[in-house]
Amino acid sequence: MSMPAADSAAPRRRILRDYLPTLAFFLLLLAARDSLANHYQVPSGSMQPTLMPGDRVVVDMRAYGLRIPFTKIEWRDGDAPRPGDVVVFDSPSDGTRLIKRVVAVGGQTVALMEGRLWIDGRALRIDPPGEAEAFGERIAALDLRNGGGPDIAPMKIPDGMALVLGDHRGNSTDGRFFGLVPADAFYGKAVAVYYRSGEGFAWKRL
């Protein structure tokens, strides 16, 4: 009476034997993508001219710490986000996945006037080349064709928080609208554009 049960179990064991390695491979691939590296397709022009709509960007998921796959639990600390970093995170207002630039972090005093940043009383504007700002050695080109958007009165960023803005200051829904972002909420750091519409595959570091 036990023979039919044994016979019915044999195909299941065969399927597991044949497909389990493949399934394990794809699970490991997904875990690596979730924890180590990922990619992001830019949906809008809020980061022009640095990022254009449709750009495909490589995101380093290790930059600010490693998370247990498919969770937000960190198991290794990473670097703290720095002004000038281009980061991926979820909007505090509606959860939409966004990509913006960190412009100020905890302890800094920031102001924005007509789209131009002042950090700790010092203007970041570069003249020449014109519409650009310097975050240390990192230069961020700006798009001010639509003006600078809302100003920010001088404010000190609390520890553990960051202010993010778009490089297209007059066309960006950013920290001026949804407020500061916890530094530990950033999923990763955008490293480079690897594909741009009309240009094809390339490697443009950010």
N, C-alpha and C positions, 0 to 999 in steps of 0.2 A: 504493500500500500504506500510505501514511502518513495517508490521509484519515480512516479510522476513529479513529485515535488523536487526531487534531485534533478530530473531532466529539465524542468522549467527554470531552475536556478542557473543551469549551465550557460544559457545565452546571456543572462545578466552579467555573469562573471566574465564572459568573453568581451562584452561591450566595455565593461570597466577596464579590462586589461588593455584593450585596443585604444580607448579614447582618454583614459585617465592622464597619461603623460601630456597629451595635447591640452587638456583642460588645465592641468597644473601649470603648463607654460603660459597660457593666456592669463591665468590668475596672477602669476608672478609679473607678467608684463603690465597688467593693470596696476598692481601694487607699486611697481617701479615708477610708472607714470604718475601715480597719485603722490608719491613721496619724493621722487628725485628730479624729474623734469617733465614738463608739459608744454603745450602750445596754446596760443590764444589768438583768435581772429578779431582784429580791431573793428568794432561795429560802427564807429562814428568819427567825425573830424575833430573831436574835442582835444586831441593831442597833436594836431597839426602845428608845424610842419614835421615834427619828429616822427609821428606815426600817421599814416594815411588810412582812410576807410578801406577795409579789406586786407590790410597788412596781416601777415601771419608772423607771430612773434614767439621765440623760444623763451620759456619761463623756467628759471632755476628755482625749484621747489625746496632746495637745501639751504638757500641763502640765509634765511632767518630762522633756521632750525628744522630738524626732521620730525615729521609727524608719523604716528602709527597709521598705516594705510587705511583709508576710508574713514578716518576719524580726525578730530581736531586736537588729539592728545599728543603733545610733544615728548619725544624721548631723547632728543639731543638739541641743546641750545645752538643757535647760530649767531651771526652778526646782528647788531641792531640796525634798523633802517637808517640811512643817512640822507641828508638833503641832496637832492639831485637824482636819487634812485627812482626808476620807473617801476611801479609795483602793481600787482594784481590783488584784488580784494573784493569783498561783497559790500555793496552800498549799505550803510547803516539805516537808510530810510526805507528801502524796499527789497533789499537782498540781491539786486541786479549785480552781476559780475562786472567790475569796472577795471580800467587801467588808467592810472594817473601818475603824476610826479610828486614825490615827497618834497616839500619846499621848506618845512621847518619841523623840528622835533623838540622833545621835552627840554625845558630850560631856556629855549631861544625866544626872543621877542620878535614878532613878525608884524609887518604892516604891508598893505597893498594899496597903491594909489595909481589910478588910471592904468591898471594892468601891470604895474611895475612893483617888484618886491623890494622891501627893506628888511634886513635881518640884523637885529641888535643895533639898530640905528645906521646901518650901512647899506647903501643901494647896491644891488647886484647887477645893475645895468652895465653893459659893455658898449662903449663908443670909441672907435668903430669895433665890430662890424655893424652895429645898429640894433636891430630887434633881437637881442640875445641877452642872457644872464649867465653869470658864472657862479657855479656851486663848487668852490675850490677849483680843481683843474677841469671839472666837467662843465662844458658849455651847452646851454639849452637855448635853441632858437625858438622865438616866440612868433605867434600870429596875432597881430593886433588890428587886423583889418576891420573887425566888428567892434572895435573899442576894447576896453579892458574889463568890462563886466563890473559887478559890484566891488566896491572898495572894502578893505578890512582896516578898521581902526587898530592902532597898536595894541597887541595882546601877547601875553606870555603863555607859551604852550606848557601845560602841566606835564610832569614826568609820566612816561609811559604812553604818551599820546603823540599824534603827528597830524600836520595839516597837509592835505593833498590838493593840488590844483591841476587843471589842464593847461598845456602850453598854448592852446587857442583860447586865450583868456576871456574873450567876449562871446565864446560859444561852448562853454563847458559847465555842466552840472557837477559841481565838485564840493570841496569842503566849505565853501561859502554858503552852500544851500543845506547840506546834510551834517555839517559840523565836523569836529575832529574825529579821527579814527584811532582806536587802540593800536599801538605798534605791533602787538602780537596777533593782530587780525589779518596781517598781510600773508597771503598764501605763498607768494614768491616774488622774485625780482626778474623783471624782463631783461633779457641779456642782449638779444639781437633780433632784427627783422630778417627772416630767411626767405620770404616771398613777398613781392609787391606787384599788384596788378599793372600790366603794361611793361614791366621790367623782367618779370620771371623770377627765378630762384637767384638769390644773392646772399650775402652775409654782411649786414650793416649793424655794427655794434651800437648799443645805446649808451 
